[in-house]
Amino acid sequence: MADYDVIVVGCGPAGLMACGELAKRGVKVLGVDKSPDLGRNTRTASGYCFVNQPFNNCVIRTEEKPEENRTYMHFDSLGFSTYYTGIMQGVYHSYMFSDTGKWWRASTTKKPFYNLFNPGQCKADRYEWAQKKGAEFLTETMALRVEQSDKEVRLTVRTNGKNRVLTCKKMIASDGLSSRMAKVSGANKSRQFFGKGPTIEYEMVGVDMPYDRGDCFFFGAKNFGGMAGGLIMVPSPIAEDAYRLETISVLPASTGEAIIEHFTKKGPFSKWFKKAKIVDKSGAMVEMLTPMLDPAYGNILFVGDSAAWLECLYQSATMAGYMGAVCIEEELEGKKGFAHYKKFWEDHFEWVKNPVRMADYMKRVMFPRFFSVKELDFLFDLSQKYPIVMEEAEATPYDFTTMVMQQFIAMDEVPDDLKDRMRMVITADMGVLSQLIGQVQKS
Ligand SMILES: Cc1cc2nc3c(=O)[nH]c(=O)nc-3n(C[C@H](O)[C@H](O)[C@H](O)COP(=O)(O)OP(=O)(O)OC[C@H]3O[C@@H](n4cnc5c(N)ncnc54)[C@H](O)[C@@H]3O)c2cc1C
């Protein structure tokens, strides 16, 4: 007899949600994670959250309950809700800064582009809830290998240097991007690898950002002492003058640290950081694999980032964790739960069926590949002349670039050849983006 009905490998937002929901439904479940404290977020996460607007084919409706110190997140179309006890803050301005210091800004007046949340608090809330529902957890435990037969899954784990085998009827692999379970089980074999890159994050307080608070994207060799890369600076909800700075660069991982150090200490914008203090540092390696088209592999269901293109984000990892629990329970009851999950996966994450959406997710960080410094400066000057102010905007990572391109295409002063390039940007797929990345790496 198997030790557990279900073992969940990896307890991030997807795994914690799955553990709690399975326990609530009376399923004997064990969550396994290598980290010692599941109520903390130790990996880089900027804090973007897209609520009250469609994102991955789901609108999360928020409901504030100050008397409970909670914001309820209603996933109405899927029939479940979660709560969150941290800060939620709307962001109404978005900036890009070019190599010469010129800038572009878009603003909304009615609805924020997105909300900021605290990923650590979100995990703490889900962990507390899952424990209350009766889920069992094994922390500081690394899942090493997995084998499966028709009837059970055998998982080799290591705790305090000792290996042992745990068995279950079905397994959820929610061990995130670069999933080890996907590699060792063979589930990755049909996925295409597009590369990987490091990111380093500094969370800083006392940042003297001279414009209205918003997210800022910096690019250009001058900003980074001649190193190729980019940097995103996102407001942090911990204080009005707090920001999270995150690098985008190629390997080796030390490039990320070199970029952020140059940017904050020596670059043209270093005056913003004269009085700033680092309150937190984190990092992550971002691996790009095409998504799993079928996230079930034998008796293992891959849920959240483990099966995704880049990232589901906390909110959609939570949604995937919930649906993973629902569908695994169906499988345990002898129903076609995995087919149900595959349908959910295809219906919600557009890149499963439409590969252009993979490219769309990356375009925002590729502006300097699409346009020269001179062209960007010309466009940024135009955006100062005709300020981009909207009541609301489609500004999720998938739609942001199209929104910006359409703004420029509508301006009479933009020459036709640039407008044609912008139309190309809107439709570009991963083949086009790979060529552009390749060109830069060769040069
Ligand atoms: C630079 C960066 C910025 C981001 N910004 C945002 C943002 O602004 N907003 C947002 O919502 N999301 C953001 N994300 C994405 C977000 O963090 C992920 O989409 C989300 O955490 C995915 O959840 P998950 O549960 O699928 O996986 P993860 O959160 O990655 O959880 C995986 C878990 O598995 C555990 N694990 C891994 N391997 C093993 C193993 N072999 N054995 C045992 N345990 C294991 C890990 O310890 C971890 O707890 C960002 C990510 C990065 C890298």
Ligand as a Chemical Component Dictionary entry (heavy atoms), coordinates in Angstrom:
data_LIG
# 
_chem_comp.id                   LIG 
_chem_comp.type                 NON-POLYMER 
_chem_comp.pdbx_formal_charge   0 
_chem_comp.three_letter_code    LIG 
# 
loop_
_chem_comp_atom.comp_id 
_chem_comp_atom.atom_id 
_chem_comp_atom.alt_atom_id 
_chem_comp_atom.type_symbol 
_chem_comp_atom.charge 
_chem_comp_atom.model_Cartn_x 
_chem_comp_atom.model_Cartn_y 
_chem_comp_atom.model_Cartn_z 
_chem_comp_atom.pdbx_ordinal 
LIG C1  C1  C 0 12.893 37.347 -11.513 1  
LIG C2  C2  C 0 11.506 36.878 -11.256 2  
LIG C3  C3  C 0 10.510 37.810 -11.046 3  
LIG C4  C4  C 0 9.197  37.393 -10.800 4  
LIG N1  N1  N 0 8.227  38.312 -10.573 5  
LIG C5  C5  C 0 6.974  37.925 -10.254 6  
LIG C6  C6  C 0 5.958  38.856 -9.942  7  
LIG O1  O1  O 0 6.183  40.053 -9.992  8  
LIG N2  N2  N 0 4.727  38.390 -9.613  9  
LIG C7  C7  C 0 4.443  37.071 -9.553  10 
LIG O2  O2  O 0 3.322  36.709 -9.237  11 
LIG N3  N3  N 0 5.379  36.163 -9.877  12 
LIG C8  C8  C 0 6.626  36.557 -10.217 13 
LIG N4  N4  N 0 7.580  35.621 -10.554 14 
LIG C9  C9  C 0 7.163  34.269 -10.867 15 
LIG C10 C10 C 0 6.726  33.455 -9.702  16 
LIG O3  O3  O 0 7.733  33.456 -8.718  17 
LIG C11 C11 C 0 6.423  32.046 -10.196 18 
LIG O4  O4  O 0 5.629  32.069 -11.353 19 
LIG C12 C12 C 0 5.703  31.244 -9.107  20 
LIG O5  O5  O 0 6.448  31.261 -7.913  21 
LIG C13 C13 C 0 5.496  29.814 -9.588  22 
LIG O6  O6  O 0 4.991  29.046 -8.546  23 
LIG P1  P1  P 0 5.252  27.471 -8.469  24 
LIG O7  O7  O 0 4.608  27.043 -7.200  25 
LIG O8  O8  O 0 4.871  26.828 -9.730  26 
LIG O9  O9  O 0 6.833  27.307 -8.364  27 
LIG P2  P2  P 0 7.879  27.921 -7.335  28 
LIG O10 O10 O 0 7.351  29.123 -6.673  29 
LIG O11 O11 O 0 9.147  28.020 -8.069  30 
LIG O12 O12 O 0 7.999  26.799 -6.208  31 
LIG C14 C14 C 0 8.747  25.642 -6.401  32 
LIG C15 C15 C 0 9.036  25.037 -5.047  33 
LIG O13 O13 O 0 9.662  23.768 -5.275  34 
LIG C16 C16 C 0 10.748 23.619 -4.374  35 
LIG N5  N5  N 0 11.663 22.692 -5.030  36 
LIG C17 C17 C 0 12.272 22.808 -6.236  37 
LIG N6  N6  N 0 12.981 21.714 -6.525  38 
LIG C18 C18 C 0 12.817 20.861 -5.498  39 
LIG C19 C19 C 0 13.282 19.551 -5.226  40 
LIG N7  N7  N 0 14.038 18.865 -6.102  41 
LIG N8  N8  N 0 12.945 18.974 -4.054  42 
LIG C20 C20 C 0 12.151 19.648 -3.156  43 
LIG N9  N9  N 0 11.686 20.881 -3.365  44 
LIG C21 C21 C 0 11.990 21.477 -4.524  45 
LIG C22 C22 C 0 11.285 25.036 -4.182  46 
LIG O14 O14 O 0 11.985 25.144 -2.958  47 
LIG C23 C23 C 0 9.994  25.859 -4.200  48 
LIG O15 O15 O 0 9.461  26.012 -2.911  49 
LIG C24 C24 C 0 8.890  36.016 -10.785 50 
LIG C25 C25 C 0 9.901  35.083 -10.988 51 
LIG C26 C26 C 0 11.205 35.495 -11.222 52 
LIG C27 C27 C 0 12.268 34.479 -11.435 53 
# 
loop_
_chem_comp_bond.comp_id 
_chem_comp_bond.atom_id_1 
_chem_comp_bond.atom_id_2 
_chem_comp_bond.value_order 
_chem_comp_bond.pdbx_ordinal 
LIG C1  C2  SING 1  
LIG C2  C3  SING 2  
LIG C2  C26 DOUB 3  
LIG C3  C4  DOUB 4  
LIG C4  N1  SING 5  
LIG C4  C24 SING 6  
LIG N1  C5  DOUB 7  
LIG C5  C6  SING 8  
LIG C5  C8  SING 9  
LIG C6  O1  DOUB 10 
LIG C6  N2  SING 11 
LIG N2  C7  SING 12 
LIG C7  O2  DOUB 13 
LIG C7  N3  SING 14 
LIG N3  C8  DOUB 15 
LIG C8  N4  SING 16 
LIG N4  C9  SING 17 
LIG N4  C24 SING 18 
LIG C9  C10 SING 19 
LIG C10 O3  SING 20 
LIG C10 C11 SING 21 
LIG C11 O4  SING 22 
LIG C11 C12 SING 23 
LIG C12 O5  SING 24 
LIG C12 C13 SING 25 
LIG C13 O6  SING 26 
LIG O6  P1  SING 27 
LIG P1  O7  DOUB 28 
LIG P1  O8  SING 29 
LIG P1  O9  SING 30 
LIG O9  P2  SING 31 
LIG P2  O10 DOUB 32 
LIG P2  O11 SING 33 
LIG P2  O12 SING 34 
LIG O12 C14 SING 35 
LIG C14 C15 SING 36 
LIG C15 O13 SING 37 
LIG C15 C23 SING 38 
LIG O13 C16 SING 39 
LIG C16 N5  SING 40 
LIG C16 C22 SING 41 
LIG N5  C17 SING 42 
LIG N5  C21 SING 43 
LIG C17 N6  DOUB 44 
LIG N6  C18 SING 45 
LIG C18 C19 SING 46 
LIG C18 C21 DOUB 47 
LIG C19 N7  SING 48 
LIG C19 N8  DOUB 49 
LIG N8  C20 SING 50 
LIG C20 N9  DOUB 51 
LIG N9  C21 SING 52 
LIG C22 O14 SING 53 
LIG C22 C23 SING 54 
LIG C23 O15 SING 55 
LIG C24 C25 DOUB 56 
LIG C25 C26 SING 57 
LIG C26 C27 SING 58 
# 
